[in-house]
C-alpha cells in the first residue's frame, strides 16, 4: 500500500484546493491557445506566432510510457466478467426454464 500520506509532516491537500489548482491550469492553457488562435486569425503568419511549447502544459503525475504499458497489460490480463460464454450459458438456462414451464403447463392442461 502507498505510504505517500502516512507521515505527520506531509499534509494531504484539500480536495477543494486541488480542484481549484486544476481549474486554474485549464484556464491558463485555454487562454494561451486562444491568444495563439487570435494572432493567427488577425493576420500574422503561423510561422511568426510564438507557439506555447511543452512548458505551458501541466505536468502529469504519471509517466506516459508507464501508463501505456499498464493499460496494455491490463487489457491482456483483466477480462470483463460478462463474457460471451457467460451470456450464452445464461440464455441457454432461460430457454431451458421456459421449455420446462411450457411442458408443465401442457401437462396441467391435458
N, C-alpha and C positions, 0 to 999 in steps of 0.2 A: 504494500500500500504506500501511497505517496507520503513523504514526510515534509512536504513543502510548507505547510502551515502549522506544524506541530510545535514550533518553538514559541516562547513567550515574547521574544524580541520582535519577530516579524508579525505585523498586524495584517489581518485579512482585509483587503479593500472592500468598502461598502459597495453593494450592487448598484446603488444609485450613482456613485462616483464613477464606476466602471462604465456604466451606460452613458453617462454624460461625456466621458472621455471619448468613447467610440463615436458618439454623435458629433462631437467637435471635429474629429478626424474625418468623418464622412463629409461634413460640411466644408472643411478645408480643401479636400480633394475635389469636391464639386466646384468650388469657386475657382480653383486653379484651372481645371478643364474648361470651365465656362469662359475664363479670360482668354485662353488659347483659341477657343472657337470664335470668340468675338473679334480677336485680332485678325484671324484668317478671313472672316466674313466681311471685315471692314476694308479689305483690300491688300493687306500685307501678304507677301508671298509665304507659303508654308515653310520654305527653307529658312526664311529670315526670322520666324517667330521662335522665341525661346520656349521649347517644349519641356515641361517638367519631366525630369528623369526619374530614376528609381528612388531618389532621395525623398520625394514627396509622398511616396507610397507608404502606407502604415506597415510597421514591422509586425509580422505574424509570430505567434507563439511557437508554432510547429514548423519544422523544416519541410519544404515542399517535397523533397525526394523521399523523406521518411513517410510522409503522408501517402504518397503514391504507392510506395512499397507495402504499407499497411493495408491500403484499400485493395490492392491486387491480391494480397494474402488472404484477406477476409472473404473476398468473393469466391476464392477457391475452396476455403475450408468451411465457411459458415453457410448453411443452407436454410432456406425458409422452411418452417415446419410443415407448411401446407404444400406438399409436393404433388405432382400429377398422380403419382401412385396412390397417395392418400385420398385424393379426390375420387379416383376410380373405385377404390375399395368402399368408400362411403356411399357412392352411387349404387354399387352392387348390393350393399346391405339394404339400402332404401328400396330398391327394386324387389329384392327377395322378400322383405317385410310386406310390401304391397301385394305381391303374389300370394303370400300366406293369408293375408286379410281377405282377398278375393275368394280363395279356396274355402276359407272358413265360412264366409257369407253364403257361398254356394251350397255348402253342406247344411247350413242352418235353414236355408230356404227350401231345400229339397226334402 
